[in-house]
Amino acid sequence: MTKSYTAEGHTIHHGEALEVLKTIETGSVDLVFADPPYNIGKDFDGIHDQVEESEYFDWCWKWLDECHRVLKPEGTFYLMNSTQNMPHIDLYCRTKFAILSRIVWSYDSSGMQARKFYGSLYEPILHMVKNPKSYTFNTEDILVEAKTGAKRGLIDYRKNPPQPYNTTKVPGNVWDFARVRFKMDEYENHPSQKPEALLERVIKASSNPGDIVLDPFGGSFSTSAVAKRLGRRSISIERNETYIKIGLRRVGIPSDYSEEALAKQKVRKTQNLSKKQRTKDLVEQPILQLEL
């Protein structure tokens, strides 16, 4: 049973992503940002995202098809997943979309990632559109400092007359944003929270004020919060009631929850089990899995 909360152009659906996506009007969304469970055994407050690989991808193809359906002809889709899953997803998505960029979100880590191979310090993002000849990309809104020629005061003699190098440029496909840490104001109790700075670049580049931004896996609701701050409308879907409360507070949507129930209480993510312990637990005891 899905429950929805709406206010001032922002809607949060408490329900299963695939079920809710089927209710959204065809061709009504300007921008989709999807950061689904990666099927690597994370604990989302009692819900584990581990199923057979074939089952996981069958589920992915279904909600990806729905995202394609609800996206406008000139719409844009950003999709995140794990390094091991993305090759399969990339192959599927290129049959549905035109892939403009394969982005790497790069971040540092204070801890050791691996002992017998090179640990992962990035997550891949696909930047896709339906129509490669007509889509939104607001270049001037996302310019960053050009750190080579302009900073050194070099002159471009290829131009007539010669001119100094530009001081700004469009970001490349390697994005360096810090992961959300416990002491940061934006921190929420969610095991895979994405930084607002990343969402801000996505939303500024690929939507305009008043556009509808869809996040099928609301999670910490950074997408909705940033969309509201930037004057966009938003639709978010989340099945976990714990995270629904985060979304209602961050987006400022009235509900029947008390102020105490919605109050922000920070808990360190490091209390999540290690990858080794998660794998051990999966073998030793039954778990509540995501409904795919």
C-alpha positions as CSV (number, residue, x, y, z in Angstrom):
1,M,0.0,0.0,0.0
2,T,1.5,3.3,-1.1
3,K,1.1,6.5,0.9
4,S,1.9,9.9,-0.6
5,Y,2.8,13.3,0.9
6,T,2.7,16.4,-1.2
7,A,3.4,20.1,-0.7
8,E,4.4,23.0,-2.9
9,G,5.4,21.0,-5.9
10,H,7.2,18.2,-4.0
11,T,5.9,14.7,-3.5
12,I,7.2,11.8,-1.5
13,H,5.8,8.3,-2.1
14,H,6.1,5.7,0.7
15,G,6.1,2.5,-1.4
16,E,8.0,0.2,-3.7
17,A,9.8,2.0,-6.5
18,L,8.5,-0.2,-9.4
19,E,5.0,-0.1,-8.1
20,V,5.0,3.7,-7.8
21,L,6.8,4.3,-11.1
22,K,4.0,2.6,-12.9
23,T,1.6,5.3,-11.6
24,I,3.6,8.2,-13.0
25,E,2.4,9.8,-16.2
26,T,4.3,8.9,-19.4
27,G,6.7,11.6,-20.5
28,S,6.1,13.9,-17.5
29,V,9.6,14.0,-15.9
30,D,12.4,16.3,-16.9
31,L,15.3,14.7,-15.0
32,V,15.8,11.4,-13.3
33,F,18.5,10.7,-10.7
34,A,18.6,7.1,-9.7
35,D,20.9,5.7,-7.0
36,P,19.4,2.2,-6.3
37,P,20.6,-0.5,-3.9
38,Y,23.8,-2.0,-5.3
39,N,23.0,-5.6,-4.2
40,I,26.2,-5.8,-2.2
41,G,24.6,-6.7,1.2
42,K,24.2,-3.3,2.8
43,D,21.9,-3.0,5.8
44,F,19.3,-0.3,5.1
45,D,17.9,-0.3,8.7
46,G,16.8,-3.9,8.7
47,I,16.4,-4.3,4.9
48,H,19.3,-6.1,3.2
49,D,19.9,-5.5,-0.5
50,Q,21.3,-9.0,-1.4
51,V,19.6,-11.3,-3.8
52,E,20.7,-13.6,-6.7
53,E,22.4,-11.6,-9.4
54,S,20.0,-12.6,-12.1
55,E,17.1,-11.6,-9.9
56,Y,18.7,-8.2,-9.2
57,F,19.2,-7.4,-12.8
58,D,15.7,-8.5,-13.8
59,W,14.4,-6.0,-11.3
60,C,16.8,-3.3,-12.6
61,W,15.6,-3.8,-16.2
62,K,12.0,-3.3,-15.1
63,W,12.5,0.0,-13.2
64,L,14.9,1.3,-15.9
65,D,12.2,0.7,-18.5
66,E,9.7,2.7,-16.3
67,C,12.2,5.5,-15.9
68,H,12.6,5.6,-19.7
69,R,8.8,5.7,-20.1
70,V,8.2,8.6,-17.6
71,L,11.1,10.7,-18.9
72,K,10.2,13.5,-21.4
73,P,11.6,13.2,-25.0
74,E,14.1,15.9,-24.1
75,G,14.8,14.6,-20.6
76,T,18.0,13.5,-18.9
77,F,18.8,10.5,-16.7
78,Y,21.7,10.1,-14.3
79,L,22.2,6.6,-13.0
80,M,24.6,5.3,-10.3
81,N,25.6,1.8,-9.4
82,S,28.6,-0.2,-8.2
83,T,31.7,-0.7,-10.3
84,Q,30.9,-4.5,-10.7
85,N,27.3,-3.9,-11.8
86,M,27.8,-1.0,-14.1
87,P,29.1,-2.9,-17.1
88,H,25.9,-5.0,-17.3
89,I,23.7,-1.9,-16.7
90,D,25.7,0.1,-19.3
91,L,25.0,-2.5,-22.0
92,Y,21.3,-2.5,-21.2
93,C,21.0,1.3,-21.0
94,R,22.6,1.9,-24.4
95,T,19.7,0.0,-26.0
96,K,17.3,2.5,-24.5
97,F,19.2,5.8,-24.2
98,A,22.1,7.8,-25.7
99,I,24.9,7.7,-23.2
100,L,26.6,11.1,-23.3
101,S,29.1,10.6,-20.5
102,R,30.5,7.9,-18.2
103,I,31.3,9.8,-15.0
104,V,33.5,8.8,-12.2
105,W,32.7,10.1,-8.7
106,S,36.1,10.0,-7.0
107,Y,36.6,10.3,-3.3
108,D,39.2,9.6,-0.7
109,S,39.0,7.3,2.3
110,S,40.8,7.4,5.6
111,G,40.6,3.6,6.0
112,M,42.2,0.7,4.2
113,Q,39.9,-0.5,1.3
114,A,41.7,-3.8,0.5
115,R,44.8,-5.8,1.3
116,K,45.2,-8.1,-1.7
117,F,43.9,-5.9,-4.5
118,Y,43.3,-2.2,-5.3
119,G,40.4,-1.0,-3.3
120,S,37.5,1.0,-4.8
121,L,37.6,4.7,-4.4
122,Y,35.0,5.7,-6.9
123,E,31.5,5.1,-8.1
124,P,30.4,5.3,-11.7
125,I,27.6,7.4,-13.0
126,L,25.9,7.2,-16.4
127,H,24.7,10.5,-18.0
128,M,22.0,9.6,-20.5
129,V,19.4,11.2,-22.7
130,K,16.5,10.1,-24.9
131,N,17.4,12.5,-27.7
132,P,21.1,13.4,-28.1
133,K,20.1,16.3,-30.4
134,S,17.7,17.9,-27.9
135,Y,18.3,18.0,-24.1
136,T,19.0,20.4,-21.3
137,F,22.6,21.2,-20.4
138,N,23.2,24.5,-18.6
139,T,26.9,25.1,-19.2
140,E,27.1,28.5,-17.5
141,D,25.6,27.1,-14.3
142,I,28.3,24.5,-13.6
143,L,31.6,26.1,-14.8
144,V,34.6,25.3,-12.6
145,E,38.1,26.9,-12.4
146,A,40.5,26.1,-15.3
147,K,43.6,25.2,-13.4
148,T,46.1,24.9,-16.3
149,G,46.7,27.7,-18.9
150,A,44.5,30.4,-17.3
151,K,46.1,30.0,-13.8
152,R,49.6,30.2,-15.2
153,G,48.7,33.2,-17.4
154,L,49.4,31.4,-20.7
155,I,48.4,32.9,-24.0
156,D,46.6,30.8,-26.7
157,Y,48.4,31.7,-29.9
158,R,46.1,29.6,-32.0
159,K,43.6,32.4,-31.9
160,N,43.8,35.5,-34.0
161,P,44.5,37.7,-32.2
162,P,46.1,35.7,-29.4
163,Q,44.1,35.6,-26.2
164,P,44.6,34.4,-22.6
165,Y,43.3,30.9,-21.8
166,N,39.8,30.8,-20.3
167,T,39.7,30.9,-16.5
168,T,36.7,28.6,-16.3
169,K,35.6,25.4,-18.0
170,V,32.9,22.7,-18.1
171,P,33.8,19.9,-15.6
172,G,35.2,16.8,-17.0
173,N,33.9,13.3,-16.3
174,V,35.9,12.8,-13.1
175,W,34.1,14.5,-10.2
176,D,35.9,15.0,-6.9
177,F,33.4,15.4,-4.2
178,A,34.0,14.4,-0.6
179,R,31.8,11.7,0.8
180,V,29.3,12.8,3.5
181,R,30.9,12.5,6.9
182,F,29.4,12.4,10.4
183,K,30.5,16.0,11.4
184,M,29.0,17.5,8.2
185,D,25.7,19.4,8.6
186,E,24.1,17.5,5.8
187,Y,24.8,14.1,7.3
188,E,21.8,11.8,7.7
189,N,21.5,8.3,9.1
190,H,21.7,6.5,5.8
191,P,24.5,4.0,4.7
192,S,24.9,5.4,1.2
193,Q,24.1,9.1,1.4
194,K,25.3,11.1,-1.7
195,P,26.7,14.6,-1.2
196,E,24.5,17.6,-1.9
197,A,27.4,19.1,-4.0
198,L,27.1,16.2,-6.5
199,L,23.3,16.5,-6.7
200,E,23.6,20.3,-7.2
201,R,25.8,19.9,-10.3
202,V,23.4,17.3,-11.7
203,I,20.3,19.3,-11.1
204,K,21.8,22.7,-12.2
205,A,23.2,21.2,-15.4
206,S,20.3,19.1,-16.6
207,S,17.1,20.9,-15.4
208,N,15.6,24.3,-15.2
209,P,13.6,26.1,-12.5
210,G,10.1,24.6,-12.3
211,D,11.2,21.3,-13.9
212,I,10.3,17.9,-12.3
213,V,13.2,15.9,-10.8
214,L,12.5,12.3,-10.1
215,D,14.4,10.1,-7.6
216,P,13.1,6.5,-7.6
217,F,15.1,5.6,-4.5
218,G,14.8,8.5,-2.1
219,G,17.2,7.2,0.6
220,S,18.5,10.3,2.4
221,F,16.5,12.5,0.1
222,S,19.4,14.7,-0.9
223,T,17.9,14.9,-4.4
224,S,14.6,16.3,-3.2
225,A,16.3,18.7,-0.8
226,V,18.6,20.1,-3.4
227,A,15.8,20.3,-6.0
228,K,13.7,22.4,-3.7
229,R,16.6,24.7,-2.8
230,L,17.2,25.2,-6.6
231,G,13.6,26.0,-7.4
232,R,12.7,22.7,-9.1
233,R,9.8,20.4,-8.3
234,S,10.5,16.8,-7.2
235,I,9.1,13.3,-6.9
236,S,10.8,10.8,-4.6
237,I,10.0,7.2,-3.8
238,E,11.2,5.3,-0.8
239,R,10.0,2.0,0.8
240,N,11.7,2.4,4.2
241,E,9.7,4.4,6.8
242,T,12.8,5.4,8.6
243,Y,14.0,7.3,5.5
244,I,10.6,8.6,4.7
245,K,10.8,10.6,7.9
246,I,14.2,12.0,6.8
247,G,12.6,13.1,3.5
248,L,9.6,14.8,5.1
249,R,11.9,16.8,7.4
250,R,14.4,17.8,4.7
251,V,11.8,18.7,2.1
252,G,9.5,20.3,4.6
253,I,6.3,18.4,3.7
254,P,3.6,18.3,6.4
255,S,2.6,14.9,7.7
256,D,0.9,13.1,10.6
257,Y,4.3,12.4,12.2
258,S,5.2,14.3,15.4
259,E,8.0,16.7,15.6
260,E,9.8,14.3,17.8
261,A,9.5,11.5,15.3
262,L,11.0,13.7,12.5
263,A,13.8,15.2,14.7
264,K,17.3,14.7,13.3
265,Q,19.3,12.3,15.4
266,K,22.8,11.5,14.1
267,V,24.2,8.0,14.3
268,R,27.6,7.1,12.9
269,K,27.5,5.0,9.8
270,T,30.6,3.2,11.0
271,Q,28.2,1.1,13.1
272,N,27.2,-0.7,9.9
273,L,28.8,-4.1,9.7
274,S,32.0,-4.6,7.7
275,K,31.8,-6.3,4.3
276,K,33.3,-9.5,5.8
277,Q,30.8,-9.6,8.7
278,R,27.9,-8.9,6.4
279,T,28.8,-11.9,4.3
280,K,29.2,-14.0,7.4
281,D,25.8,-13.0,8.7
282,L,24.1,-13.7,5.3
283,V,25.3,-17.3,5.6
284,E,24.4,-17.8,9.2
285,Q,21.0,-16.3,9.6
286,P,17.9,-15.3,7.5
287,I,17.5,-11.7,6.5
288,L,14.7,-9.4,5.3
289,Q,15.5,-8.7,1.6
290,L,14.5,-6.0,-0.7
291,E,11.3,-6.8,-2.5
292,L,12.4,-6.9,-6.1
